[in-house]
Amino acid sequence: MKVLYLLFFISPEYQGKGIGRKIIETLEKDEYFLRAKRIEVPASITAVPFYKKMGYSCKNGVNKADNEGIVRMEKNLDNKLLI
């Protein structure tokens, strides 16, 4: 199963306050996330460093925005431990 997050943005005055991290942590507790083998995120170019900190990498090693202005990022979960 693959999960795709849609874009969400944190207003600049609220960035760096843990809001984006909390959203991702909440989404990653979702039952669909927990069953997925891979998560894909369409990230804005400015969000790439944030997603990298959250354990995501650029899909296929492509770290440039596509023609839609999006950087495709993913987190492979094949190696996650079942507790």
C-alpha positions in Angstrom: 0.0 0.0 0.0 1.2 3.5 -0.8 -0.1 6.6 1.0 0.0 10.1 -0.5 -0.2 13.2 1.6 -1.7 16.3 0.0 0.0 19.6 0.3 -0.4 21.6 3.5 1.4 24.8 4.4 2.3 26.5 7.7 2.0 30.2 7.6 5.5 31.8 7.9 4.7 33.4 11.2 4.0 30.0 12.7 6.9 28.1 11.1 9.6 26.8 13.4 7.1 26.3 16.3 6.6 22.6 15.9 3.2 22.8 14.2 4.3 21.0 11.0 6.2 18.3 13.0 3.0 17.7 15.1 0.9 17.4 11.9 3.3 14.8 10.4 3.6 12.9 13.7 -0.2 12.8 13.9 -0.6 11.6 10.3 2.1 9.0 10.8 0.0 7.4 13.6 -3.0 7.0 11.2 -4.0 3.4 10.5 -3.3 3.9 6.7 0.2 5.1 7.4 0.8 2.2 9.7 -0.1 -0.3 7.0 1.8 1.5 4.2 5.1 0.4 2.8 5.8 3.8 1.4 4.6 7.4 2.0 4.9 10.0 -0.8 4.7 13.7 -0.1 4.4 16.4 -2.8 6.6 19.1 -1.1 7.2 22.7 -2.0 10.9 23.5 -2.5 11.0 25.4 0.8 9.6 22.4 2.7 12.3 19.9 1.5 14.6 20.5 4.5 11.7 20.0 6.9 10.7 16.7 5.3 14.3 15.5 5.3 14.4 16.2 9.1 11.2 14.1 9.4 12.9 11.1 7.6 11.8 11.6 4.1 14.1 11.6 1.0 13.7 12.9 -2.5 12.0 10.4 -4.7 14.4 8.7 -7.1 17.1 11.1 -5.8 15.5 14.1 -7.7 15.7 17.1 -5.5 14.6 19.7 -8.0 11.0 20.9 -8.4 9.0 19.4 -11.3 7.0 21.4 -13.8 4.3 21.9 -11.1 6.8 23.3 -8.6 6.7 20.2 -6.5 9.5 18.1 -5.1 8.4 14.5 -4.8 9.5 13.1 -1.4 9.0 9.7 0.1 9.5 7.6 3.2 10.0 3.9 2.7 8.6 1.9 5.5 9.6 -1.7 4.5 12.1 -1.8 7.3 9.9 -0.5 10.1 9.8 -2.6 13.2 6.5 -4.1 14.3 5.9 -3.6 18.0 
